Amino acid sequence: MSSLPVVRVEALAPQYAEQASSWASRLGLPLQADHAEFALQLDETGLQLQLLGPQAPGPVRVDFLEGGAAHRRQFGGGSGQMIAKAVGIQPGIRPSILDATAGLGRDAFVLATLGCDLVMIERQPLIAALLEDGLARARNDMEVRTIVERMHLRQGNAIELMVDWQGEPPQVIYLDPMFPHREKSALVKKEMRLFRPFVGDDLDADTLLVQALALATHRVVVKRPRKAPVIAGAKPGYSLEGKSSRYDIYPKKKLTPSV
């Protein structure tokens, strides 16, 4: 397995030096590294990951208050969205969800906006740090606070955490494993360029699915590129297909309205 890129932590203004030092300590990263390929940076907008060098794209951060997340919250189509149908949202039904491949938390935020409580697992520490920072900043916003309070982040290996699950099991488990993407959108390209050196492809997606099926009480949902093959193993009961994505649904038990 190839070694991970070198990442340094840096404060972009003196007042963020203490925070930078704290993140460096938590993540086991250097504050100084001349040969670093990436920088985890802190400024007034929070934590961001920046690829260093010429022609590098802009930084990636988690922002639930502005941009795409805010637009989708306000104009995304509510419970008519395909992801809502995939996880089983209906009148009176807001299932408890485990998002076992949380990434930057975009899909989890949509589901939390629609009223679902979620546990999110992200195994890559840098991505988990960006997500943690985005959630913390969102809690300071009166309008978004009630949404992100439904989102609970755990950093670790989802397979191991599902095997050793404590407490009430989730009704629905949502998986979006990394896949060799072919999308041409600038946003996807930028994020893939930054994250793929750290996360690669999810070569254990089939094991992830097995554990999800063992733990979820009602259904497992797998998001895939529209033309991608299904994950090896159990076959989905049915699929919902959009322009670029597809949701493979593995039903176990009918979701019913809570009393």
C-alpha positions as CSV (number, residue, x, y, z in Angstrom):
1,M,0.0,0.0,0.0
2,S,1.4,3.4,-0.9
3,S,2.2,5.8,1.9
4,L,-0.2,8.7,2.6
5,P,0.7,12.2,1.5
6,V,2.5,14.5,3.9
7,V,0.1,17.0,5.5
8,R,1.1,20.0,7.6
9,V,-1.3,22.1,9.8
10,E,-1.0,25.8,9.5
11,A,-2.7,28.9,11.0
12,L,-3.5,31.5,8.3
13,A,-3.5,34.2,11.0
14,P,-1.7,34.4,14.4
15,Q,-4.9,34.2,16.4
16,Y,-5.5,30.7,15.1
17,A,-2.1,29.3,16.1
18,E,-3.4,27.7,19.3
19,Q,-6.2,25.9,17.4
20,A,-3.7,24.8,14.7
21,S,-1.5,23.3,17.4
22,S,-4.4,21.5,19.0
23,W,-5.5,19.9,15.6
24,A,-1.9,19.0,14.8
25,S,-1.6,17.2,18.2
26,R,-5.0,15.4,17.7
27,L,-4.2,14.2,14.2
28,G,-0.5,13.5,14.7
29,L,0.5,16.0,12.0
30,P,3.4,18.4,11.9
31,L,3.1,22.2,12.1
32,Q,6.1,22.6,9.9
33,A,6.9,20.5,6.9
34,D,8.6,22.1,3.9
35,H,8.0,19.0,1.8
36,A,4.2,18.8,2.6
37,E,1.8,18.1,-0.3
38,F,-1.3,19.3,1.6
39,A,-2.0,21.8,4.3
40,L,-4.8,21.6,6.8
41,Q,-5.4,25.3,7.4
42,L,-7.3,27.4,9.9
43,D,-8.7,30.9,9.5
44,E,-11.9,32.8,10.3
45,T,-14.0,30.4,8.0
46,G,-12.8,27.4,10.0
47,L,-10.8,24.3,8.9
48,Q,-10.0,23.6,5.3
49,L,-7.8,21.2,3.3
50,Q,-5.6,22.8,0.6
51,L,-3.5,21.0,-2.0
52,L,-0.2,22.8,-2.2
53,G,1.8,23.6,-5.4
54,P,1.1,25.3,-8.7
55,Q,-2.3,24.9,-10.4
56,A,-3.8,23.6,-7.1
57,P,-7.5,23.9,-6.9
58,G,-9.0,26.0,-4.0
59,P,-9.5,24.5,-0.6
60,V,-12.2,22.1,0.5
61,R,-14.2,22.8,3.7
62,V,-17.5,21.7,5.2
63,D,-20.0,24.5,5.1
64,F,-23.6,23.8,6.1
65,L,-24.5,27.6,6.2
66,E,-23.7,28.7,2.7
67,G,-23.3,27.4,-0.9
68,G,-24.7,24.1,-2.0
69,A,-25.9,22.8,1.4
70,A,-27.9,25.9,2.1
71,H,-29.4,26.0,-1.4
72,R,-30.4,22.3,-1.2
73,R,-31.9,22.9,2.3
74,Q,-34.1,25.7,1.0
75,F,-34.9,24.5,-2.5
76,G,-34.0,20.9,-2.7
77,G,-37.4,19.4,-3.1
78,G,-38.1,18.2,0.5
79,S,-39.3,14.7,1.0
80,G,-39.8,14.3,-2.8
81,Q,-36.0,14.0,-3.3
82,M,-34.8,10.6,-4.4
83,I,-32.6,10.1,-1.4
84,A,-35.6,10.7,0.8
85,K,-37.6,8.0,-1.0
86,A,-34.5,5.7,-0.9
87,V,-34.3,5.7,2.9
88,G,-38.0,5.4,3.3
89,I,-39.1,8.9,4.4
90,Q,-42.9,9.1,4.2
91,P,-45.6,11.0,6.1
92,G,-45.1,10.1,9.7
93,I,-42.0,8.1,9.0
94,R,-38.5,9.5,9.8
95,P,-36.2,6.5,10.2
96,S,-33.2,6.5,12.4
97,I,-30.2,6.3,10.0
98,L,-26.6,5.3,10.2
99,D,-24.5,7.0,7.5
100,A,-21.5,4.6,7.5
101,T,-19.6,6.5,4.9
102,A,-20.2,10.1,5.9
103,G,-17.6,11.9,3.9
104,L,-18.3,15.7,4.0
105,G,-21.8,15.1,5.4
106,R,-23.8,16.4,2.5
107,D,-26.3,13.5,2.2
108,A,-26.5,13.3,6.0
109,F,-27.4,17.0,6.2
110,V,-30.2,16.6,3.6
111,L,-31.6,13.7,5.7
112,A,-31.3,15.7,8.9
113,T,-33.0,18.6,7.3
114,L,-35.9,16.3,6.5
115,G,-36.1,15.4,10.2
116,C,-34.1,12.2,10.5
117,D,-31.7,11.5,13.4
118,L,-28.3,10.2,12.1
119,V,-25.1,8.7,13.4
120,M,-22.3,9.4,10.9
121,I,-19.1,7.4,10.7
122,E,-16.1,8.6,8.8
123,R,-12.9,6.6,8.9
124,Q,-10.4,9.1,7.3
125,P,-9.3,11.3,10.2
126,L,-8.7,14.4,8.0
127,I,-12.2,14.2,6.5
128,A,-13.7,13.6,9.9
129,A,-11.9,16.7,11.2
130,L,-13.4,18.9,8.4
131,L,-16.8,17.5,9.1
132,E,-16.5,18.0,12.9
133,D,-15.4,21.6,12.3
134,G,-18.4,22.2,9.9
135,L,-20.8,20.8,12.4
136,A,-19.4,23.0,15.2
137,R,-19.7,26.2,13.1
138,A,-23.2,25.3,12.1
139,R,-24.3,25.0,15.7
140,N,-23.7,28.7,16.1
141,D,-26.4,29.5,13.6
142,M,-29.9,29.7,15.0
143,E,-31.6,28.3,11.9
144,V,-29.3,25.4,11.2
145,R,-28.5,24.4,14.8
146,T,-31.6,22.3,15.1
147,I,-30.7,20.4,12.0
148,V,-27.0,19.6,12.9
149,E,-28.1,18.6,16.4
150,R,-29.6,15.5,14.7
151,M,-26.2,14.6,13.2
152,H,-23.8,12.7,15.5
153,L,-20.3,12.1,14.2
154,R,-18.1,9.1,15.1
155,Q,-14.6,8.7,13.7
156,G,-13.4,5.2,13.0
157,N,-13.8,2.1,10.9
158,A,-17.5,1.6,10.1
159,I,-17.1,-2.2,9.7
160,E,-15.6,-2.6,13.2
161,L,-18.1,-0.1,14.8
162,M,-21.0,-2.0,13.2
163,V,-19.7,-5.3,14.5
164,D,-19.4,-3.9,18.0
165,W,-22.5,-1.7,17.8
166,Q,-23.8,-0.6,21.2
167,G,-27.4,0.4,21.9
168,E,-30.4,0.6,19.6
169,P,-29.6,-0.5,16.1
170,P,-30.4,1.9,13.2
171,Q,-33.5,1.3,11.2
172,V,-31.7,2.3,8.0
173,I,-28.0,2.1,7.0
174,Y,-26.9,4.4,4.2
175,L,-23.7,3.6,2.3
176,D,-21.9,5.7,-0.4
177,P,-18.6,3.8,-1.0
178,M,-15.9,5.5,-3.0
179,F,-16.0,4.4,-6.6
180,P,-13.7,5.2,-9.5
181,H,-15.6,8.4,-10.4
182,R,-16.0,9.7,-13.9
183,E,-18.0,12.8,-13.3
184,K,-16.8,16.0,-15.0
185,S,-18.2,18.5,-12.5
186,A,-15.4,20.9,-11.2
187,L,-16.5,20.3,-7.6
188,V,-16.3,16.6,-7.8
189,K,-12.9,16.8,-9.6
190,K,-11.5,19.2,-7.0
191,E,-12.7,17.1,-4.0
192,M,-11.6,13.8,-5.7
193,R,-8.1,15.3,-6.4
194,L,-7.8,16.2,-2.7
195,F,-9.3,13.1,-1.1
196,R,-8.5,10.2,-3.3
197,P,-4.8,10.1,-2.1
198,F,-6.1,9.6,1.4
199,V,-9.1,7.3,0.9
200,G,-8.6,5.5,-2.4
201,D,-11.4,3.2,-3.4
202,D,-13.5,1.3,-0.9
203,L,-12.1,-2.1,-1.6
204,D,-14.0,-3.5,1.4
205,A,-17.4,-2.3,0.2
206,D,-18.8,-5.9,0.0
207,T,-17.8,-6.4,3.7
208,L,-19.4,-3.1,4.6
209,L,-22.6,-4.2,3.0
210,V,-22.6,-7.6,4.8
211,Q,-22.2,-5.8,8.2
212,A,-24.8,-3.2,7.3
213,L,-27.3,-5.9,6.4
214,A,-26.6,-7.7,9.7
215,L,-27.2,-4.5,11.8
216,A,-29.9,-2.5,10.1
217,T,-33.4,-3.4,11.3
218,H,-35.4,-2.2,8.2
219,R,-33.3,-1.5,5.2
220,V,-29.8,-0.8,3.7
221,V,-29.4,1.8,1.0
222,V,-26.3,1.9,-1.3
223,K,-25.6,5.0,-3.4
224,R,-23.7,4.3,-6.6
225,P,-22.8,6.0,-9.9
226,R,-25.8,5.3,-12.2
227,K,-23.9,2.8,-14.4
228,A,-21.8,1.2,-11.7
229,P,-22.2,-2.5,-10.9
230,V,-24.0,-3.5,-7.7
231,I,-21.8,-4.4,-4.8
232,A,-20.8,-8.0,-4.8
233,G,-22.9,-10.2,-2.5
234,A,-26.6,-9.8,-1.7
235,K,-28.7,-8.4,-4.6
236,P,-30.8,-5.3,-4.0
237,G,-34.6,-5.7,-3.9
238,Y,-35.0,-2.7,-6.2
239,S,-33.2,0.5,-7.3
240,L,-34.1,4.2,-7.8
241,E,-32.2,5.7,-10.7
242,G,-31.4,9.4,-11.3
243,K,-29.4,11.3,-13.9
244,S,-26.0,10.5,-12.4
245,S,-26.6,8.4,-9.3
246,R,-28.5,5.3,-8.4
247,Y,-29.8,4.0,-5.0
248,D,-29.8,0.3,-4.5
249,I,-32.3,-0.7,-1.8
250,Y,-32.0,-3.8,0.3
251,P,-35.3,-4.1,2.2
252,K,-35.5,-6.2,5.4
253,K,-38.7,-5.0,7.1
254,K,-41.5,-2.4,6.3
255,L,-41.1,1.0,7.9
256,T,-44.2,2.1,9.7
257,P,-45.2,5.5,11.2
258,S,-44.1,5.9,14.8
259,V,-46.9,6.0,17.3
